[in-house]
Amino acid sequence: MPLLLALAGLVLAELSAERVQQLYGVQALRVYRDWQQLLLQLRRDSNEINRVQNVNQFFNQKLKYVEDTDLWRQADYWATPLESMAKGAGDCEDFALAKYFTLRELGVAPQKLRMIYVRARIGGPASTITQAHMVLAYYAEPTVEPLVLDNLISSIKPASQRSDLQPVFSFNADGIWVGAGAAPNSSVDRLTRWRQLIDKMKAEGFIT
């Protein structure tokens, strides 16, 4: 039966074990079953912060960080959650996207979640070396400081405690934000990678 998530007119589907294994093999099936168990467990817990913490921990433990050039032989590739489960790995975008779709499936309101592209400072407070990075932000309320879910560290911290991250822009299924405005500046359809990701998830049968 279909799961409960409605995402921009899409419904996350519960795939059969046969379908998952047919698509991506035994590794994907093993992690997919663990993911289903996580959903069952967290649906019994009405505490939203617990859901956020457990989803963050799940993917930080189940996936290892691997650059797209090594994992996919491409400079930039946004993997579907199933592809990340199959590889047991992903880069920062893949961690953030898997957490996003999982929390949406658990009923977290869309306006509470945004993927944020940042410049991450590498090498300590005095370093001037930065690299592009993506994290997931959770807003308990629209006007409060967000919590940052990051594959680089295990703990979830308020944005003010992540001085190593400089936001560039953020997005979710509702649009793209540049700056601190309450409303998005443009449609998420401008992100080609997002459109491609949704198309791949439809082809998998992960969303309908």
Solvent accessible surface area in square Angstrom, and as a share of the most:
residue,aa,sasa,rsa
1,M,188,0.84
2,P,88,0.55
3,L,29,0.14
4,L,146,0.73
5,L,6,0.03
6,A,67,0.52
7,L,3,0.01
8,A,84,0.65
9,G,76,0.73
10,L,21,0.11
11,V,50,0.29
12,L,0,0.00
13,A,17,0.13
14,E,78,0.35
15,L,19,0.10
16,S,58,0.37
17,A,30,0.23
18,E,130,0.58
19,R,79,0.29
20,V,0,0.00
21,Q,82,0.36
22,Q,140,0.62
23,L,55,0.28
24,Y,70,0.27
25,G,25,0.24
26,V,84,0.48
27,Q,66,0.29
28,A,0,0.00
29,L,13,0.06
30,R,131,0.48
31,V,8,0.05
32,Y,3,0.01
33,R,127,0.46
34,D,50,0.26
35,W,3,0.01
36,Q,41,0.18
37,Q,113,0.50
38,L,16,0.08
39,L,4,0.02
40,L,85,0.42
41,Q,93,0.41
42,L,2,0.01
43,R,79,0.29
44,R,191,0.70
45,D,42,0.22
46,S,109,0.70
47,N,74,0.38
48,E,44,0.20
49,I,63,0.32
50,N,50,0.26
51,R,37,0.14
52,V,1,0.00
53,Q,91,0.41
54,N,42,0.22
55,V,0,0.00
56,N,2,0.01
57,Q,96,0.43
58,F,19,0.08
59,F,0,0.00
60,N,35,0.18
61,Q,131,0.58
62,K,76,0.32
63,L,7,0.03
64,K,134,0.57
65,Y,91,0.34
66,V,32,0.18
67,E,85,0.38
68,D,5,0.03
69,T,77,0.45
70,D,89,0.46
71,L,32,0.16
72,W,53,0.19
73,R,189,0.69
74,Q,82,0.36
75,A,97,0.76
76,D,45,0.23
77,Y,31,0.12
78,W,9,0.03
79,A,2,0.01
80,T,0,0.00
81,P,3,0.02
82,L,0,0.00
83,E,15,0.07
84,S,1,0.01
85,M,0,0.00
86,A,20,0.16
87,K,94,0.40
88,G,12,0.12
89,A,1,0.01
90,G,0,0.00
91,D,9,0.05
92,C,9,0.06
93,E,15,0.07
94,D,1,0.01
95,F,7,0.03
96,A,3,0.02
97,L,1,0.00
98,A,1,0.01
99,K,1,0.01
100,Y,0,0.00
101,F,1,0.00
102,T,1,0.01
103,L,0,0.00
104,R,22,0.08
105,E,4,0.02
106,L,7,0.03
107,G,57,0.55
108,V,0,0.00
109,A,29,0.22
110,P,40,0.25
111,Q,108,0.48
112,K,48,0.20
113,L,0,0.00
114,R,37,0.14
115,M,0,0.00
116,I,19,0.10
117,Y,40,0.15
118,V,5,0.03
119,R,94,0.34
120,A,2,0.01
121,R,63,0.23
122,I,70,0.36
123,G,72,0.69
124,G,35,0.33
125,P,124,0.78
126,A,100,0.77
127,S,23,0.15
128,T,130,0.76
129,I,118,0.60
130,T,59,0.34
131,Q,79,0.35
132,A,65,0.51
133,H,4,0.02
134,M,1,0.01
135,V,3,0.02
136,L,0,0.00
137,A,0,0.00
138,Y,5,0.02
139,Y,29,0.11
140,A,42,0.32
141,E,100,0.45
142,P,104,0.65
143,T,134,0.78
144,V,62,0.36
145,E,82,0.37
146,P,20,0.13
147,L,45,0.22
148,V,6,0.04
149,L,2,0.01
150,D,1,0.00
151,N,24,0.13
152,L,87,0.43
153,I,56,0.28
154,S,100,0.64
155,S,54,0.35
156,I,36,0.18
157,K,73,0.31
158,P,37,0.23
159,A,38,0.29
160,S,85,0.55
161,Q,116,0.51
162,R,15,0.06
163,S,88,0.57
164,D,41,0.21
165,L,20,0.10
166,Q,122,0.54
167,P,97,0.61
168,V,78,0.45
169,F,49,0.20
170,S,9,0.06
171,F,0,0.00
172,N,1,0.00
173,A,16,0.12
174,D,86,0.44
175,G,0,0.00
176,I,13,0.07
177,W,18,0.06
178,V,90,0.52
179,G,59,0.56
180,A,110,0.85
181,G,43,0.41
182,A,103,0.80
183,A,69,0.53
184,P,55,0.35
185,N,98,0.50
186,S,31,0.20
187,S,59,0.38
188,V,9,0.05
189,D,81,0.42
190,R,179,0.65
191,L,33,0.16
192,T,66,0.38
193,R,89,0.32
194,W,13,0.04
195,R,106,0.39
196,Q,84,0.37
197,L,0,0.00
198,I,21,0.11
199,D,89,0.46
200,K,54,0.23
201,M,0,0.00
202,K,98,0.41
203,A,79,0.61
204,E,8,0.03
205,G,21,0.20
206,F,1,0.00
207,I,2,0.01
208,T,98,0.57
